[in-house]
Amino acid sequence: MNKKTIIKAVYAVIIAAVTFFLSYSQEMFEEPLLKKTDNMLKDVLYQQELPISRDIKIIAIDDKTLEKYGPFGTWSRSTYADLINILNSNEGLEPAVIGFDIMFFGNMDEEGDRLFAETAEKAGNVVLSSNILYNDSKILTDENGNEYIDTMYIENIEYPYEALNKAAESGFVNISADNDGVVRRIIPTVTFNGETRDSFSKVIYEKYCAYLGETPNEIITDRDNSMTVRFTGAPGDYSATSLCDVLDGTADPRNFAGAAVLVGAYAQGMQDAQSVPTSHEQMYGVEIHANVIEAMYEGIFPVQADRLVCAFISAVIAALLFILMSNVKFAIVTVIAAAAFVGEVFAAYMLSQNNVFVDLVYLPIMTIVSYVVVVIMNYVVERIIRNKTLNAFKKYVDPKFIRDMQRSGGDFKIELGGESRECALLFVDIRGFTALSECLTPKEVVHVLNKYLKLTTDSVINNGGTVDKFVGDCTMAIFNAPFDLDDYVFKAVCAGFDIISGDKEFNEHIEEGLSEESVRKLRERWATRTDNGVGFGVGIHCGEAVVGNIGCDFRMDYTAIGDTVNTAARIESGAKKAQLCISGDVYELVKDRVEIDGYEDKMFKNKSEPVRCYSVVGVKR
């Protein structure tokens, strides 16, 4: 396993661990990370408005009613007795149930209280409201003797005044919001003093089912005994009639026949409104009860999927997504990330159709994290490879040219397998090197050779060329590859002339670094020769060549191949000591800027026609 694979595996494990922690944090913490964001996403996906299918109607204590009858707290309770009598006035056309989402605590006026209680008892279809008093910090002791704080401990339950409480059933109307202030759940049943007490909505729902002769659905709750409400409508969707219109006969009581009728506050001043998932507007409490009853009747009881299982699945998916994205191209990474989002939403939606919901925010966030990590990794790896390539090229190309290319954002792409380019090829070889090496030790040969290679390399790079390779005492250079180079043919000629011009200085310092014995041998050898010292033979040709990475997947060499290369090498082989030879093609491009000392048509191996070679003795820069 290589280092890159190990790094990817480590990142995948980290992403899986973080995803698991975030996904399971809903179980571990009272205020898990990103819970509000998750709730908002669930609201968008799960809380979609549905058509109202049941006959649930609201009699509203609205601004119109308050304006006609005065402040709500001043009314005689005989008003509600009148309402019950009006709604039940047509035999066989009575409402299925009349629920009062109003607190009737304590006595007000004796006659009105008595009349309301008697009327409710006689009607038999009335449901009243009670209120649970919670103690948020009750310290209890479990069966093992350990103390704990019960934040949902029931201190007491407030019921309507005694006569009314005996006259009709009641249910608690407590509605609590999540930490973001939005109502999404209700508690349908609680246990107090060993007895089961039902919520206002549940009592009305069961009486409505009894009226219809139907068996109530079993209400499904989660582990903390709360029922998630799938809201049917937005504020104002349920039919609402002003209480005053019913009392004064404006509204026909037969409109409420067989309906579940809810009577409650419908004015902002009564402070009985809460935020709900289906609207930016607040919903009155009586409308929330209507939605709960609708959900109970339709059997819509969404439950949270097991978070441990979901956390594990999310962790595995996040790790697999990271591994997948880290092994494909950038464009495909984006597609995978987008597909992951769509896939999760689709899966969550399909689960919701079966009343199962999952946390939505954590896997997408970790997908984004994986996407960002992969993009950064790809960028870093690309930069490392780019810098490594540039550093390698700096050995062959003018470093200043490389820096300019970096600043300008130049394209460093070199196609694997090669590309066809117009370029100039320069070959240079040492004449007399064999005789030289016979007088030196191997270490000294390398020393002299390195001085020569420095001269040729400096000459090539200073003129913008690329040193392709060294073969013994031969140097090969390319101009106009791998990067575009202006006036590359002339620059190749200038580089060749610089090499020839360095002949004298090279010979003057050739003895530096050699042993006395080697110097003696060298002088004795040159004393017997008419052309003592060494010299350079340079050949240059231009034309089309294939340049690129030549070789196999485990051993490549950036070079140039083709007839242009072969011809340049042949010209160099025919050059004399201290001579710069250029082909006729090169000469035609630079003839106004060079001085020549004649030309010669030469026949080379594998050439059917002679190649005209010009001897350059000067350049006009």
Secondary structure in CASP SS format (residue, H / E / C, confidence):
PFRMAT SS
TARGET T0000
AUTHOR 0000-0000-0000
METHOD secondary structure of the structure
MODEL  1
M C 1.00
N C 1.00
K H 1.00
K H 1.00
T H 1.00
I H 1.00
I H 1.00
K H 1.00
A H 1.00
V H 1.00
Y H 1.00
A H 1.00
V H 1.00
I H 1.00
I H 1.00
A H 1.00
A H 1.00
V H 1.00
T H 1.00
F H 1.00
F H 1.00
L H 1.00
S H 1.00
Y H 1.00
S H 1.00
Q H 1.00
E H 1.00
M H 1.00
F C 1.00
E C 1.00
E C 1.00
P C 1.00
L C 1.00
L C 1.00
K H 1.00
K H 1.00
T H 1.00
D H 1.00
N H 1.00
M H 1.00
L H 1.00
K H 1.00
D H 1.00
V H 1.00
L H 1.00
Y H 1.00
Q C 1.00
Q C 1.00
E C 1.00
L C 1.00
P C 1.00
I C 1.00
S C 1.00
R C 1.00
D C 1.00
I E 1.00
K E 1.00
I E 1.00
I E 1.00
A E 1.00
I E 1.00
D C 1.00
D H 1.00
K H 1.00
T H 1.00
L H 1.00
E H 1.00
K H 1.00
Y H 1.00
G C 1.00
P C 1.00
F H 1.00
G H 1.00
T H 1.00
W C 1.00
S C 1.00
R C 1.00
S H 1.00
T H 1.00
Y H 1.00
A H 1.00
D H 1.00
L H 1.00
I H 1.00
N H 1.00
I H 1.00
L H 1.00
N C 1.00
S C 1.00
N C 1.00
E C 1.00
G C 1.00
L C 1.00
E C 1.00
P C 1.00
A C 1.00
V E 1.00
I E 1.00
G E 1.00
F E 1.00
D E 1.00
I C 1.00
M C 1.00
F C 1.00
F C 1.00
G C 1.00
N C 1.00
M C 1.00
D C 1.00
E H 1.00
E H 1.00
G H 1.00
D H 1.00
R H 1.00
L H 1.00
F H 1.00
A H 1.00
E H 1.00
T H 1.00
A H 1.00
E H 1.00
K H 1.00
A H 1.00
G C 1.00
N C 1.00
V E 1.00
V E 1.00
L E 1.00
S E 1.00
S E 1.00
N E 1.00
I E 1.00
L E 1.00
Y E 1.00
N E 1.00
D C 1.00
S C 1.00
K E 1.00
I E 1.00
L E 1.00
T E 1.00
D C 1.00
E C 1.00
N C 1.00
G C 1.00
N C 1.00
E E 1.00
Y E 1.00
I E 1.00
D E 1.00
T C 1.00
M C 1.00
Y E 1.00
I E 1.00
E E 1.00
N E 1.00
I E 1.00
E E 1.00
Y C 1.00
P C 1.00
Y C 1.00
E H 1.00
A H 1.00
L H 1.00
N H 1.00
K H 1.00
A H 1.00
A C 1.00
E E 1.00
S E 1.00
G E 1.00
F E 1.00
V C 1.00
N C 1.00
I C 1.00
S C 1.00
A C 1.00
D C 1.00
N C 1.00
D C 1.00
G C 1.00
V E 1.00
V C 1.00
R C 1.00
R E 1.00
I E 1.00
I C 1.00
P C 1.00
T E 1.00
V E 1.00
T E 1.00
F E 1.00
N C 1.00
G C 1.00
E E 1.00
T E 1.00
R E 1.00
D E 1.00
S E 1.00
F H 1.00
S H 1.00
K H 1.00
V H 1.00
I H 1.00
Y H 1.00
E H 1.00
K H 1.00
Y H 1.00
C H 1.00
A H 1.00
Y H 1.00
L H 1.00
G C 1.00
E C 1.00
T C 1.00
P C 1.00
N C 1.00
E C 1.00
I C 1.00
I C 1.00
T C 1.00
D C 1.00
R C 1.00
D C 1.00
N C 1.00
S C 1.00
M E 1.00
T E 1.00
V C 1.00
R C 1.00
F C 1.00
T C 1.00
G C 1.00
A C 1.00
P C 1.00
G C 1.00
D C 1.00
Y C 1.00
S C 1.00
A E 1.00
T E 1.00
S E 1.00
L H 1.00
C H 1.00
D H 1.00
V H 1.00
L H 1.00
D C 1.00
G C 1.00
T C 1.00
A C 1.00
D C 1.00
P H 1.00
R H 1.00
N H 1.00
F H 1.00
A C 1.00
G C 1.00
A C 1.00
A E 1.00
V E 1.00
L E 1.00
V E 1.00
G E 1.00
A E 1.00
Y C 1.00
A C 1.00
Q H 1.00
G H 1.00
M H 1.00
Q C 1.00
D C 1.00
A E 1.00
Q E 1.00
S E 1.00
V C 1.00
P C 1.00
T C 1.00
S C 1.00
H C 1.00
E C 1.00
Q E 1.00
M E 1.00
Y E 1.00
G H 1.00
V H 1.00
E H 1.00
I H 1.00
H H 1.00
A H 1.00
N H 1.00
V H 1.00
I H 1.00
E H 1.00
A H 1.00
M H 1.00
Y H 1.00
E H 1.00
G C 1.00
I C 1.00
F C 1.00
P C 1.00
V E 1.00
Q E 1.00
A C 1.00
D C 1.00
R H 1.00
L H 1.00
V H 1.00
C H 1.00
A H 1.00
F H 1.00
I H 1.00
S H 1.00
A H 1.00
V H 1.00
I H 1.00
A H 1.00
A H 1.00
L H 1.00
L H 1.00
F H 1.00
I H 1.00
L H 1.00
M H 1.00
S C 1.00
N C 1.00
V C 1.00
K C 1.00
F H 1.00
A H 1.00
I H 1.00
V H 1.00
T H 1.00
V H 1.00
I H 1.00
A H 1.00
A H 1.00
A H 1.00
A H 1.00
F H 1.00
V H 1.00
G H 1.00
E H 1.00
V H 1.00
F H 1.00
A H 1.00
A H 1.00
Y H 1.00
M H 1.00
L H 1.00
S H 1.00
Q C 1.00
N C 1.00
N C 1.00
V E 1.00
F E 1.00
V C 1.00
D C 1.00
L C 1.00
V C 1.00
Y H 1.00
L H 1.00
P H 1.00
I H 1.00
M H 1.00
T H 1.00
I H 1.00
V H 1.00
S H 1.00
Y H 1.00
V H 1.00
V H 1.00
V H 1.00
V H 1.00
I H 1.00
M H 1.00
N H 1.00
Y H 1.00
V H 1.00
V H 1.00
E H 1.00
R H 1.00
I H 1.00
I H 1.00
R H 1.00
N H 1.00
K H 1.00
T H 1.00
L H 1.00
N H 1.00
A H 1.00
F H 1.00
K C 1.00
K C 1.00
Y C 1.00
V C 1.00
D C 1.00
P H 1.00
K H 1.00
F H 1.00
I H 1.00
R H 1.00
D H 1.00
M H 1.00
Q H 1.00
R H 1.00
S C 1.00
G C 1.00
G C 1.00
D C 1.00
F C 1.00
K C 1.00
I C 1.00
E C 1.00
L E 1.00
G C 1.00
G C 1.00
E E 1.00
S E 1.00
R E 1.00
E E 1.00
C E 1.00
A E 1.00
L E 1.00
L E 1.00
F E 1.00
V E 1.00
D E 1.00
I E 1.00
R E 1.00
G C 1.00
F H 1.00
T H 1.00
A H 1.00
L H 1.00
S H 1.00
E H 1.00
C C 1.00
L C 1.00
T C 1.00
P H 1.00
K H 1.00
E H 1.00
V H 1.00
V H 1.00
H H 1.00
V H 1.00
L H 1.00
N H 1.00
K H 1.00
Y H 1.00
L H 1.00
K H 1.00
L H 1.00
T H 1.00
T H 1.00
D H 1.00
S H 1.00
V H 1.00
I H 1.00
N H 1.00
N C 1.00
G C 1.00
G C 1.00
T E 1.00
V E 1.00
D E 1.00
K E 1.00
F E 1.00
V E 1.00
G C 1.00
D C 1.00
C E 1.00
T E 1.00
M E 1.00
A E 1.00
I E 1.00
F E 1.00
N C 1.00
A C 1.00
P C 1.00
F C 1.00
D C 1.00
L C 1.00
D C 1.00
D C 1.00
Y H 1.00
V H 1.00
F H 1.00
K H 1.00
A H 1.00
V H 1.00
C H 1.00
A H 1.00
G H 1.00
F H 1.00
D H 1.00
I H 1.00
I H 1.00
S H 1.00
G C 1.00
D H 1.00
K H 1.00
E H 1.00
F H 1.00
N H 1.00
E H 1.00
H C 1.00
I C 1.00
E C 1.00
E C 1.00
G C 1.00
L C 1.00
S C 1.00
E H 1.00
E H 1.00
S H 1.00
V H 1.00
R H 1.00
K H 1.00
L H 1.00
R H 1.00
E H 1.00
R H 1.00
W H 1.00
A H 1.00
T C 1.00
R C 1.00
T C 1.00
D C 1.00
N C 1.00
G C 1.00
V C 1.00
G E 1.00
F E 1.00
G E 1.00
V E 1.00
G E 1.00
I E 1.00
H E 1.00
C E 1.00
G E 1.00
E E 1.00
A E 1.00
V E 1.00
V E 1.00
G E 1.00
N E 1.00
I E 1.00
G E 1.00
C E 1.00
D C 1.00
F C 1.00
R E 1.00
M E 1.00
D E 1.00
Y E 1.00
T E 1.00
A E 1.00
I E 1.00
G C 1.00
D H 1.00
T H 1.00
V H 1.00
N H 1.00
T H 1.00
A H 1.00
A H 1.00
R H 1.00
I H 1.00
E H 1.00
S H 1.00
G H 1.00
A C 1.00
K C 1.00
K C 1.00
A C 1.00
Q E 1.00
L E 1.00
C E 1.00
I E 1.00
S E 1.00
G H 1.00
D H 1.00
V H 1.00
Y H 1.00
E H 1.00
L H 1.00
V H 1.00
K H 1.00
D H 1.00
R H 1.00
V E 1.00
E E 1.00
I E 1.00
D E 1.00
G E 1.00
Y E 1.00
E E 1.00
D E 1.00
K E 1.00
M C 1.00
F C 1.00
K C 1.00
N C 1.00
K C 1.00
S C 1.00
E C 1.00
P C 1.00
V E 1.00
R E 1.00
C E 1.00
Y E 1.00
S E 1.00
V E 1.00
V E 1.00
G E 1.00
V E 1.00
K C 1.00
R C 1.00
END
